[in-house]
Amino acid sequence: KALAGLRRINLEGLRWRVFDAKGQVLGRLASQISTVIQGKDKPTYAPNRDDGDMCIVINAKDVCVTGRKLTDKVYYWHTGQVLLFSGVSFKELKLIAYVGHLKERSLKDQMAKDPTEVIRKAVLRMLPRNKLRDDRDRKLRIFADSEHPFGDRPLEPYMMPPRKVREMRPRVRRALIRAQKKAEEQEQGCSQRKGRKREAKTEVAA
């Protein structure tokens, strides 16, 4: 299954990039993979040409998410089954055909069942919906563990850009800076008053 569809890909001149998903945030990782798989990191990028590199993702089970997405993020899909009713015309059947059979699964349950699908769906939903999407999907190989069957290929580990973590909200940060400036001004005013009192005492003593 990991080697399926490679014959349809022209592997000549392509690089084999390895993404380690351990400890990486899902959205940031998917955005980097979608950039590489489209070839947007190359100077020869063209939207009508598929020049992207092969992307191998390992440790998919250790990917992280922020906030409460494990319970709040839900995947929906429809089975496509049609509800049959007796004594209903075809026009009325079109309106009520897809009432039921809507399935849903939370991100936590999907990670427990198949963590590779989480990354795959995140990447594919960042790609443009055109004829090149299937070929780009074949270039994406995701593995739950660190083992993969591409050890004989010239692999290049991909260095993720450093994540800039915002410690506090901008409004809180600005309020803190204003409070610090106000405290410094008050300290400077107190020191100036003390200096004036000392000068006055020396003048009186003289």
C-alpha positions in Angstrom: 0.0 0.0 0.0 2.9 2.4 0.7 4.4 1.8 -2.7 1.1 1.9 -4.6 0.8 4.5 -7.4 4.5 5.2 -7.7 4.6 4.0 -11.3 2.3 6.8 -12.3 4.7 9.5 -11.0 7.7 10.7 -12.9 10.3 10.4 -10.2 13.1 11.8 -12.3 14.6 15.0 -10.7 12.4 14.8 -7.7 13.7 15.2 -4.1 12.5 12.9 -1.3 11.6 15.2 1.6 11.0 13.7 5.1 8.7 15.5 7.5 8.9 14.4 11.2 5.4 15.1 12.7 6.5 14.5 16.3 5.6 17.5 18.4 4.5 19.6 15.3 1.2 21.5 15.1 -1.1 20.0 12.6 -2.0 23.1 10.6 1.6 24.4 10.4 2.9 21.0 9.3 0.1 20.7 6.7 0.9 24.1 5.3 4.6 23.3 4.8 3.8 19.9 3.2 1.3 21.5 0.8 3.9 24.1 -0.2 6.5 21.5 -1.0 4.1 19.1 -2.7 3.0 21.8 -5.1 6.6 22.9 -5.8 6.0 26.4 -4.5 9.4 26.4 -2.8 11.1 26.2 -6.2 11.9 29.1 -8.6 10.4 27.1 -11.5 6.9 26.9 -9.9 4.0 27.2 -12.3 0.3 26.6 -11.3 -0.4 24.4 -14.3 2.6 22.1 -13.8 3.2 19.5 -11.2 6.9 20.0 -10.1 6.4 19.2 -6.4 8.7 16.8 -4.5 7.9 13.5 -2.8 6.8 14.1 0.8 7.2 11.4 3.4 5.6 12.0 6.8 6.6 9.9 9.8 5.4 9.8 13.4 1.9 10.9 12.4 0.5 9.6 15.6 2.5 12.2 17.6 1.2 15.3 15.8 -0.2 18.0 18.1 -3.1 20.4 17.9 -3.8 23.6 19.8 -6.8 24.6 21.9 -9.7 22.1 22.2 -9.6 20.8 18.7 -9.3 17.2 19.9 -12.9 17.3 21.0 -14.3 20.2 19.1 -13.0 19.4 15.6 -15.4 16.9 13.9 -15.1 15.2 10.5 -18.3 14.7 8.6 -19.1 12.4 5.7 -22.1 10.9 4.0 -22.6 7.3 3.1 -24.6 8.1 0.0 -27.4 5.8 0.8 -30.9 6.9 -0.3 -33.9 6.5 2.0 -36.7 4.8 0.3 -40.3 5.7 1.1 -43.4 4.0 -0.3 -46.0 6.2 -1.9 -43.6 9.2 -2.5 -43.0 10.7 -5.9 -39.5 11.1 -7.4 -39.5 14.9 -7.0 -40.4 14.6 -3.3 -37.8 11.9 -2.9 -35.0 14.3 -4.1 -35.8 16.6 -1.2 -35.7 13.9 1.5 -33.1 11.6 0.0 -30.2 12.7 2.2 -31.9 13.2 5.5 -30.0 10.5 7.3 -26.8 8.5 7.0 -24.6 11.5 7.9 -21.6 10.2 9.8 -19.3 12.2 12.1 -16.1 11.5 14.0 -14.2 13.7 16.4 -10.5 14.4 15.9 -9.6 12.4 19.0 -11.4 9.3 17.7 -9.8 9.7 14.2 -6.4 9.9 15.8 -7.1 6.6 17.7 -8.4 4.9 14.5 -6.0 6.2 11.8 -3.8 9.2 12.5 -2.5 9.2 8.9 -5.9 10.3 7.6 -5.8 13.4 9.8 -2.7 14.7 8.1 -3.8 13.6 4.7 -7.1 15.5 4.9 -5.4 18.6 6.3 -3.0 18.7 3.4 -5.5 17.8 0.6 -7.9 20.5 1.8 -5.0 23.1 1.4 -4.4 22.1 -2.3 -6.3 23.6 -5.2 -9.1 21.4 -6.5 -7.9 20.7 -10.1 -6.6 17.8 -12.2 -3.2 17.9 -10.5 -4.7 17.1 -7.1 -4.6 13.3 -7.6 -1.0 13.2 -8.7 0.0 15.4 -5.7 -1.9 13.0 -3.5 0.2 10.1 -4.8 3.3 12.0 -3.8 2.2 12.2 -0.2 3.2 9.1 1.9 2.2 9.2 5.6 3.2 6.7 8.2 2.1 6.5 11.8 5.5 5.4 13.1 9.1 6.2 12.2 9.4 3.2 9.9 8.9 3.5 6.1 10.0 1.4 3.1 11.9 4.2 1.3 15.2 3.7 3.0 17.0 3.1 -0.3 16.0 6.5 -1.6 18.1 9.7 -1.2 16.1 11.2 1.7 16.4 14.8 2.8 15.0 15.7 6.2 12.9 18.9 6.1 13.7 21.5 8.7 10.5 23.1 9.9 10.7 26.9 10.5 10.7 27.9 14.1 7.4 28.5 15.6 6.8 32.0 17.0 4.7 31.6 20.1 2.8 34.7 21.2 3.1 34.9 25.0 0.1 37.2 25.5 -2.5 39.1 23.5 -1.6 42.4 21.9 -4.0 44.4 24.0 -2.6 42.9 27.2 1.0 43.5 26.0 0.3 47.1 25.3 -1.4 47.6 28.7 1.7 46.0 30.3 4.0 48.3 28.4 2.0 51.4 29.4 2.0 50.3 33.0 5.8 49.9 32.9 6.3 53.3 31.3 4.1 54.9 33.9 6.0 53.2 36.7 9.3 54.4 35.2 8.0 58.0 34.9 6.8 57.9 38.5 10.3 56.7 39.7 12.0 59.4 37.7 9.6 62.0 39.2 10.3 60.8 42.7 14.1 60.9 42.1 13.8 64.5 40.7 11.8 65.6 43.8 14.4 64.0 46.1 17.1 65.8 44.2 15.3 69.2 44.6 14.9 68.6 48.4 18.6 67.9 48.8 19.5 71.0 46.8 17.1 73.1 49.0 18.7 71.6 52.2 22.2 72.4 51.0 21.2 76.0 50.2 19.6 76.4 53.6 22.7 75.0 55.3 25.0 77.3 53.4 
